[in-house]
Amino acid sequence: MQIVRLSDAPGYDSAKFVAEPLLDGTQANVRIIRLSPGQALPPHTHGTSDLMLFAVEGEGTLETDGGDVPFPAGTLAHFRGDEELRVSNRGSAGLTLLAFLAPPFPPR
């Protein structure tokens, strides 16, 4: 068993977004993403990995082909590996996300 705490993960960086490994398993992995106000992840996909994206704190925006979708703390989204992830923080506070990926991404 392994335990990690969000308080031990990298904090916000106003100069660049934070996307770091948090926990690695044999069948899945978790990354922590921190977006300061005004930051966004570059649009990307995850190959064959499913992504479960959980908003821990703050409020983000998921940009979809059908329009923008609010993504506040406590919300969970699922993306197939071939679906493009486009997430931004347009708010005034930090946005912390947990990205659960199975199988692990990037592939090993």
PyMOL commands that place a pseudoatom at each C-alpha (Angstrom):
pseudoatom trace, name=CA, resn=MET, resi=1, chain=A, elem=C, hetatm=0, pos=[0.000, 0.000, 0.000]
pseudoatom trace, name=CA, resn=GLN, resi=2, chain=A, elem=C, hetatm=0, pos=[1.111, 3.534, -0.708]
pseudoatom trace, name=CA, resn=ILE, resi=3, chain=A, elem=C, hetatm=0, pos=[-0.422, 6.738, 0.649]
pseudoatom trace, name=CA, resn=VAL, resi=4, chain=A, elem=C, hetatm=0, pos=[0.086, 10.210, -0.802]
pseudoatom trace, name=CA, resn=ARG, resi=5, chain=A, elem=C, hetatm=0, pos=[-1.205, 13.559, 0.390]
pseudoatom trace, name=CA, resn=LEU, resi=6, chain=A, elem=C, hetatm=0, pos=[-2.117, 16.494, -1.802]
pseudoatom trace, name=CA, resn=SER, resi=7, chain=A, elem=C, hetatm=0, pos=[-0.281, 18.715, 0.668]
pseudoatom trace, name=CA, resn=ASP, resi=8, chain=A, elem=C, hetatm=0, pos=[2.962, 16.925, -0.325]
pseudoatom trace, name=CA, resn=ALA, resi=9, chain=A, elem=C, hetatm=0, pos=[2.389, 17.492, -4.057]
pseudoatom trace, name=CA, resn=PRO, resi=10, chain=A, elem=C, hetatm=0, pos=[3.828, 20.450, -5.952]
pseudoatom trace, name=CA, resn=GLY, resi=11, chain=A, elem=C, hetatm=0, pos=[1.951, 23.711, -5.408]
pseudoatom trace, name=CA, resn=TYR, resi=12, chain=A, elem=C, hetatm=0, pos=[0.767, 26.305, -7.877]
pseudoatom trace, name=CA, resn=ASP, resi=13, chain=A, elem=C, hetatm=0, pos=[3.255, 28.080, -10.137]
pseudoatom trace, name=CA, resn=SER, resi=14, chain=A, elem=C, hetatm=0, pos=[2.051, 31.382, -11.605]
pseudoatom trace, name=CA, resn=ALA, resi=15, chain=A, elem=C, hetatm=0, pos=[4.633, 31.103, -14.401]
pseudoatom trace, name=CA, resn=LYS, resi=16, chain=A, elem=C, hetatm=0, pos=[3.494, 27.698, -15.727]
pseudoatom trace, name=CA, resn=PHE, resi=17, chain=A, elem=C, hetatm=0, pos=[0.905, 25.003, -15.124]
pseudoatom trace, name=CA, resn=VAL, resi=18, chain=A, elem=C, hetatm=0, pos=[1.849, 22.060, -12.901]
pseudoatom trace, name=CA, resn=ALA, resi=19, chain=A, elem=C, hetatm=0, pos=[1.237, 18.478, -14.131]
pseudoatom trace, name=CA, resn=GLU, resi=20, chain=A, elem=C, hetatm=0, pos=[3.190, 15.926, -12.108]
pseudoatom trace, name=CA, resn=PRO, resi=21, chain=A, elem=C, hetatm=0, pos=[2.946, 12.218, -11.297]
pseudoatom trace, name=CA, resn=LEU, resi=22, chain=A, elem=C, hetatm=0, pos=[1.258, 11.644, -7.947]
pseudoatom trace, name=CA, resn=LEU, resi=23, chain=A, elem=C, hetatm=0, pos=[0.865, 7.870, -7.722]
pseudoatom trace, name=CA, resn=ASP, resi=24, chain=A, elem=C, hetatm=0, pos=[1.893, 5.048, -10.064]
pseudoatom trace, name=CA, resn=GLY, resi=25, chain=A, elem=C, hetatm=0, pos=[0.328, 1.603, -10.080]
pseudoatom trace, name=CA, resn=THR, resi=26, chain=A, elem=C, hetatm=0, pos=[0.726, -1.353, -12.405]
pseudoatom trace, name=CA, resn=GLN, resi=27, chain=A, elem=C, hetatm=0, pos=[-2.677, -0.879, -14.105]
pseudoatom trace, name=CA, resn=ALA, resi=28, chain=A, elem=C, hetatm=0, pos=[-3.275, 2.868, -13.622]
pseudoatom trace, name=CA, resn=ASN, resi=29, chain=A, elem=C, hetatm=0, pos=[-1.642, 6.099, -12.532]
pseudoatom trace, name=CA, resn=VAL, resi=30, chain=A, elem=C, hetatm=0, pos=[-2.675, 9.444, -11.075]
pseudoatom trace, name=CA, resn=ARG, resi=31, chain=A, elem=C, hetatm=0, pos=[-1.313, 12.864, -11.945]
pseudoatom trace, name=CA, resn=ILE, resi=32, chain=A, elem=C, hetatm=0, pos=[-1.937, 16.115, -10.109]
pseudoatom trace, name=CA, resn=ILE, resi=33, chain=A, elem=C, hetatm=0, pos=[-2.631, 19.180, -12.205]
pseudoatom trace, name=CA, resn=ARG, resi=34, chain=A, elem=C, hetatm=0, pos=[-2.604, 22.683, -10.771]
pseudoatom trace, name=CA, resn=LEU, resi=35, chain=A, elem=C, hetatm=0, pos=[-3.717, 25.621, -12.888]
pseudoatom trace, name=CA, resn=SER, resi=36, chain=A, elem=C, hetatm=0, pos=[-3.269, 29.135, -11.579]
pseudoatom trace, name=CA, resn=PRO, resi=37, chain=A, elem=C, hetatm=0, pos=[-5.818, 31.746, -12.696]
pseudoatom trace, name=CA, resn=GLY, resi=38, chain=A, elem=C, hetatm=0, pos=[-5.557, 32.305, -16.446]
pseudoatom trace, name=CA, resn=GLN, resi=39, chain=A, elem=C, hetatm=0, pos=[-3.688, 29.065, -17.155]
pseudoatom trace, name=CA, resn=ALA, resi=40, chain=A, elem=C, hetatm=0, pos=[-4.783, 26.199, -19.408]
pseudoatom trace, name=CA, resn=LEU, resi=41, chain=A, elem=C, hetatm=0, pos=[-3.445, 22.818, -20.420]
pseudoatom trace, name=CA, resn=PRO, resi=42, chain=A, elem=C, hetatm=0, pos=[-2.479, 22.472, -24.063]
pseudoatom trace, name=CA, resn=PRO, resi=43, chain=A, elem=C, hetatm=0, pos=[-5.164, 20.442, -25.866]
pseudoatom trace, name=CA, resn=HIS, resi=44, chain=A, elem=C, hetatm=0, pos=[-4.154, 16.765, -25.926]
pseudoatom trace, name=CA, resn=THR, resi=45, chain=A, elem=C, hetatm=0, pos=[-5.348, 13.145, -25.975]
pseudoatom trace, name=CA, resn=HIS, resi=46, chain=A, elem=C, hetatm=0, pos=[-4.244, 10.087, -23.990]
pseudoatom trace, name=CA, resn=GLY, resi=47, chain=A, elem=C, hetatm=0, pos=[-3.899, 7.360, -26.613]
pseudoatom trace, name=CA, resn=THR, resi=48, chain=A, elem=C, hetatm=0, pos=[-5.420, 4.130, -25.298]
pseudoatom trace, name=CA, resn=SER, resi=49, chain=A, elem=C, hetatm=0, pos=[-5.795, 5.385, -21.716]
pseudoatom trace, name=CA, resn=ASP, resi=50, chain=A, elem=C, hetatm=0, pos=[-9.166, 6.334, -20.251]
pseudoatom trace, name=CA, resn=LEU, resi=51, chain=A, elem=C, hetatm=0, pos=[-9.029, 9.533, -18.200]
pseudoatom trace, name=CA, resn=MET, resi=52, chain=A, elem=C, hetatm=0, pos=[-11.135, 10.237, -15.144]
pseudoatom trace, name=CA, resn=LEU, resi=53, chain=A, elem=C, hetatm=0, pos=[-10.622, 13.901, -14.242]
pseudoatom trace, name=CA, resn=PHE, resi=54, chain=A, elem=C, hetatm=0, pos=[-11.696, 15.048, -10.771]
pseudoatom trace, name=CA, resn=ALA, resi=55, chain=A, elem=C, hetatm=0, pos=[-11.798, 18.718, -9.734]
pseudoatom trace, name=CA, resn=VAL, resi=56, chain=A, elem=C, hetatm=0, pos=[-10.534, 18.917, -6.140]
pseudoatom trace, name=CA, resn=GLU, resi=57, chain=A, elem=C, hetatm=0, pos=[-10.582, 22.692, -5.632]
pseudoatom trace, name=CA, resn=GLY, resi=58, chain=A, elem=C, hetatm=0, pos=[-11.403, 25.770, -7.650]
pseudoatom trace, name=CA, resn=GLU, resi=59, chain=A, elem=C, hetatm=0, pos=[-13.487, 25.944, -10.797]
pseudoatom trace, name=CA, resn=GLY, resi=60, chain=A, elem=C, hetatm=0, pos=[-12.324, 25.124, -14.278]
pseudoatom trace, name=CA, resn=THR, resi=61, chain=A, elem=C, hetatm=0, pos=[-13.834, 25.139, -17.725]
pseudoatom trace, name=CA, resn=LEU, resi=62, chain=A, elem=C, hetatm=0, pos=[-13.914, 22.119, -20.019]
pseudoatom trace, name=CA, resn=GLU, resi=63, chain=A, elem=C, hetatm=0, pos=[-13.924, 23.231, -23.623]
pseudoatom trace, name=CA, resn=THR, resi=64, chain=A, elem=C, hetatm=0, pos=[-15.950, 20.776, -25.717]
pseudoatom trace, name=CA, resn=ASP, resi=65, chain=A, elem=C, hetatm=0, pos=[-17.180, 20.636, -29.289]
pseudoatom trace, name=CA, resn=GLY, resi=66, chain=A, elem=C, hetatm=0, pos=[-20.635, 21.416, -27.881]
pseudoatom trace, name=CA, resn=GLY, resi=67, chain=A, elem=C, hetatm=0, pos=[-19.429, 24.502, -26.000]
pseudoatom trace, name=CA, resn=ASP, resi=68, chain=A, elem=C, hetatm=0, pos=[-17.845, 25.320, -22.672]
pseudoatom trace, name=CA, resn=VAL, resi=69, chain=A, elem=C, hetatm=0, pos=[-18.827, 23.292, -19.607]
pseudoatom trace, name=CA, resn=PRO, resi=70, chain=A, elem=C, hetatm=0, pos=[-18.256, 24.574, -16.044]
pseudoatom trace, name=CA, resn=PHE, resi=71, chain=A, elem=C, hetatm=0, pos=[-16.068, 22.171, -14.039]
pseudoatom trace, name=CA, resn=PRO, resi=72, chain=A, elem=C, hetatm=0, pos=[-16.259, 23.100, -10.331]
pseudoatom trace, name=CA, resn=ALA, resi=73, chain=A, elem=C, hetatm=0, pos=[-14.730, 21.291, -7.352]
pseudoatom trace, name=CA, resn=GLY, resi=74, chain=A, elem=C, hetatm=0, pos=[-16.456, 17.999, -6.660]
pseudoatom trace, name=CA, resn=THR, resi=75, chain=A, elem=C, hetatm=0, pos=[-17.073, 17.239, -10.346]
pseudoatom trace, name=CA, resn=LEU, resi=76, chain=A, elem=C, hetatm=0, pos=[-15.811, 14.149, -12.180]
pseudoatom trace, name=CA, resn=ALA, resi=77, chain=A, elem=C, hetatm=0, pos=[-15.447, 13.831, -15.962]
pseudoatom trace, name=CA, resn=HIS, resi=78, chain=A, elem=C, hetatm=0, pos=[-14.589, 10.822, -18.133]
pseudoatom trace, name=CA, resn=PHE, resi=79, chain=A, elem=C, hetatm=0, pos=[-12.630, 11.077, -21.386]
pseudoatom trace, name=CA, resn=ARG, resi=80, chain=A, elem=C, hetatm=0, pos=[-11.845, 8.203, -23.728]
pseudoatom trace, name=CA, resn=GLY, resi=81, chain=A, elem=C, hetatm=0, pos=[-8.208, 8.137, -24.789]
pseudoatom trace, name=CA, resn=ASP, resi=82, chain=A, elem=C, hetatm=0, pos=[-9.038, 9.540, -28.212]
pseudoatom trace, name=CA, resn=GLU, resi=83, chain=A, elem=C, hetatm=0, pos=[-11.097, 12.456, -26.848]
pseudoatom trace, name=CA, resn=GLU, resi=84, chain=A, elem=C, hetatm=0, pos=[-9.236, 15.750, -26.654]
pseudoatom trace, name=CA, resn=LEU, resi=85, chain=A, elem=C, hetatm=0, pos=[-8.844, 17.258, -23.187]
pseudoatom trace, name=CA, resn=ARG, resi=86, chain=A, elem=C, hetatm=0, pos=[-9.161, 21.036, -23.145]
pseudoatom trace, name=CA, resn=VAL, resi=87, chain=A, elem=C, hetatm=0, pos=[-9.310, 22.498, -19.644]
pseudoatom trace, name=CA, resn=SER, resi=88, chain=A, elem=C, hetatm=0, pos=[-8.636, 26.009, -18.399]
pseudoatom trace, name=CA, resn=ASN, resi=89, chain=A, elem=C, hetatm=0, pos=[-8.874, 28.097, -15.267]
pseudoatom trace, name=CA, resn=ARG, resi=90, chain=A, elem=C, hetatm=0, pos=[-10.715, 31.312, -16.028]
pseudoatom trace, name=CA, resn=GLY, resi=91, chain=A, elem=C, hetatm=0, pos=[-11.426, 31.996, -12.357]
pseudoatom trace, name=CA, resn=SER, resi=92, chain=A, elem=C, hetatm=0, pos=[-9.618, 34.048, -9.732]
pseudoatom trace, name=CA, resn=ALA, resi=93, chain=A, elem=C, hetatm=0, pos=[-8.461, 31.113, -7.545]
pseudoatom trace, name=CA, resn=GLY, resi=94, chain=A, elem=C, hetatm=0, pos=[-6.285, 28.071, -8.178]
pseudoatom trace, name=CA, resn=LEU, resi=95, chain=A, elem=C, hetatm=0, pos=[-7.695, 24.915, -9.793]
pseudoatom trace, name=CA, resn=THR, resi=96, chain=A, elem=C, hetatm=0, pos=[-6.474, 21.503, -8.592]
pseudoatom trace, name=CA, resn=LEU, resi=97, chain=A, elem=C, hetatm=0, pos=[-7.314, 18.419, -10.641]
pseudoatom trace, name=CA, resn=LEU, resi=98, chain=A, elem=C, hetatm=0, pos=[-6.575, 14.731, -10.167]
pseudoatom trace, name=CA, resn=ALA, resi=99, chain=A, elem=C, hetatm=0, pos=[-6.157, 12.812, -13.422]
pseudoatom trace, name=CA, resn=PHE, resi=100, chain=A, elem=C, hetatm=0, pos=[-6.719, 9.047, -13.065]
pseudoatom trace, name=CA, resn=LEU, resi=101, chain=A, elem=C, hetatm=0, pos=[-5.436, 7.181, -16.134]
pseudoatom trace, name=CA, resn=ALA, resi=102, chain=A, elem=C, hetatm=0, pos=[-5.854, 3.509, -17.020]
pseudoatom trace, name=CA, resn=PRO, resi=103, chain=A, elem=C, hetatm=0, pos=[-3.846, 1.946, -18.470]
pseudoatom trace, name=CA, resn=PRO, resi=104, chain=A, elem=C, hetatm=0, pos=[-1.045, 4.201, -17.220]
pseudoatom trace, name=CA, resn=PHE, resi=105, chain=A, elem=C, hetatm=0, pos=[-0.171, 7.239, -19.322]
pseudoatom trace, name=CA, resn=PRO, resi=106, chain=A, elem=C, hetatm=0, pos=[2.278, 7.913, -20.732]
pseudoatom trace, name=CA, resn=PRO, resi=107, chain=A, elem=C, hetatm=0, pos=[2.657, 4.273, -21.807]
pseudoatom trace, name=CA, resn=ARG, resi=108, chain=A, elem=C, hetatm=0, pos=[5.542, 2.440, -20.220]
for i in range(1, 108): cmd.bond("trace and resi %d" % i, "trace and resi %d" % (i + 1))
show_as sticks, trace
zoom trace
